[in-house]
Amino acid sequence: MDVTLDDGRTIRLGPGQADALLGAAPLPDAPHVWSPVYLGAPGNAALIGLGLAERTSQGFLGLTPLGHDVRARLLAPGEGRATLDPQLPDAQRRALLVALAGPATGRGLRERRWNTLHAAYAAVFLFAAFRLPSTDASLPVLVLSTLALVAAYTFSVRLAEGARARRDPRRALESLSGRYVLPEHVEGEYRELLERARRAVDAVLCSEPHREGLLLDTVRNRVVLAETEWTVARGLARLSDEAARAAGTPVAGERSRAAAERARAALAGERGHLERRIGLLEEYARRVRAFEDERDDAASAREFDAIADRVVGSGAAHGLHDEQLASLVRAQELALRLSDLTADGPPG
């Protein structure tokens, strides 16, 4: 799987590395350290080699800023990212995210193992076909041996097909169809509301203060914001479907006209409720941005103050040197005057 960054670089993720990044979570004792899913020593070394992870001073394996960037792109590949049910188990969540992000193609190690197994069965089958008839084995033994080989081969083929089916991303998309919302599930004005909610949530969860644990409660932020985004996305998807259904239903008379007014009022009321919730998300995101801007402003002010202090300090040294130079000049002038006084006067 290839992930392209803003600067044009492409990070190529190997088997399991996307899962490891998507499954990253903050450590209980160090919430600012996001640890990827354990891949074993070689897998962890590969993440470190790509610059996606590093060892902390305590020895924990945590994501680097580049790792966070790649993970964010896997989670949110642009405006069209999915909103997932926060109650999904971790394994299903990772499988769904990998499927939505577009899994890498090509044969994996497990598939190559199955192909090797098939070749071994074929070799044994050919050996039996050419060698067993020339032996003293009876016909029933030959038949049973052949049937056993065919049965073993068939069983291995079915196991391989089952393994490929379980790895097929479409299986995750189909089996978990009610546990995620895509932009195409929401139409028209409702999609714009969904994007507003997602942008607000991303602004908080992708902010430096959140990553560094500077907000009030990092864990609560993730839980509450994910739950809020999910309820908003699910509500907007439902409203989009109901609005489309209402628009396609003909108004045949007075009763249907009154019912249509009631349906429109219900849709407007539910939309207003969701808009107010989105407004709260956006207000929270604005406050986080204001905090981040204030922190950056304070850091810049400290740097400017340090520059001014260094310049003033060097100026004080210049003043000392100037005083020494002036003293030297005065001493030289005095020496010259003394020389004039001690010089031989005019003859008497």
Residue pairs with C-beta under 8 A, 6 or more apart in sequence:
1 12
1 13
1 17
1 18
1 101
1 102
1 103
1 104
2 10
2 11
2 12
2 13
3 10
3 11
3 12
3 13
3 70
3 73
3 74
4 10
4 11
4 73
5 11
5 69
5 70
5 73
11 50
11 52
11 66
11 70
13 21
13 70
13 104
14 46
15 104
15 108
15 109
16 39
16 43
17 39
17 43
17 46
17 47
17 50
17 52
18 74
18 98
18 101
18 103
18 104
19 37
19 94
19 98
20 36
20 37
20 38
20 39
20 43
20 47
21 36
21 52
21 63
21 67
21 70
21 71
21 74
22 71
22 74
22 75
22 93
22 94
22 97
22 98
23 36
23 37
23 90
23 93
23 94
24 34
24 35
24 36
24 37
24 63
24 67
24 71
25 34
25 35
26 32
26 33
26 34
26 35
26 218
26 219
27 33
27 34
27 35
27 60
27 62
30 56
30 58
30 60
30 62
31 213
31 218
31 219
32 211
32 212
32 213
32 218
33 56
33 60
33 62
34 62
34 63
34 67
34 68
34 71
34 211
35 60
35 61
35 62
35 63
36 44
36 47
36 52
36 53
36 61
36 63
36 67
37 94
38 44
39 46
39 47
44 53
44 61
47 53
47 61
47 67
48 54
48 55
48 61
51 64
51 66
51 67
52 63
52 64
52 66
52 67
52 70
53 61
53 62
53 63
53 64
53 67
54 61
54 62
54 64
55 61
55 62
56 62
63 71
68 211
72 206
74 97
74 101
75 81
75 97
76 198
76 202
77 101
79 183
79 195
79 198
80 182
80 183
81 100
81 198
82 96
82 97
82 100
82 180
82 181
82 182
83 180
83 181
83 194
83 198
83 229
83 230
83 233
84 93
84 96
84 97
84 179
84 180
84 226
84 230
85 179
85 180
85 230
86 223
86 226
86 227
86 230
88 96
88 176
88 179
92 172
92 176
92 179
95 169
95 172
96 172
96 173
96 176
96 179
96 180
98 169
98 172
99 169
99 170
99 172
99 173
100 169
100 173
100 180
100 182
103 169
107 115
108 167
110 163
110 167
111 160
111 163
111 164
114 156
114 159
114 160
114 163
117 156
117 160
118 153
118 156
118 157
118 160
121 149
121 152
121 153
121 156
122 153
124 149
125 146
125 149
125 150
125 153
128 142
128 145
128 146
128 149
129 146
132 142
132 145
133 142
137 145
165 171
181 194
181 230
181 233
181 234
181 236
181 237
183 191
183 194
183 195
185 237
185 240
186 194
186 233
186 236
186 237
186 240
187 240
187 243
187 244
188 240
188 243
190 236
190 237
190 239
190 240
190 243
190 271
191 236
191 240
193 232
193 236
193 271
193 274
193 275
193 278
194 232
194 233
194 236
196 278
196 282
197 228
197 229
197 232
197 233
197 277
197 278
197 281
198 229
198 233
199 285
200 278
200 281
200 282
200 284
200 285
201 225
201 226
201 228
201 229
201 281
201 285
203 285
203 288
203 289
204 210
204 215
204 221
204 225
204 284
204 285
204 288
205 221
205 222
205 225
207 288
207 289
207 292
208 292
209 215
209 288
209 291
209 292
209 295
210 218
210 221
210 288
214 291
215 221
215 288
225 281
228 277
228 281
229 281
231 277
232 274
232 277
232 278
232 281
235 270
235 274
236 274
239 267
239 270
239 271
239 274
242 263
242 267
243 267
246 260
246 263
246 264
246 267
249 256
249 260
250 256
251 257
251 260
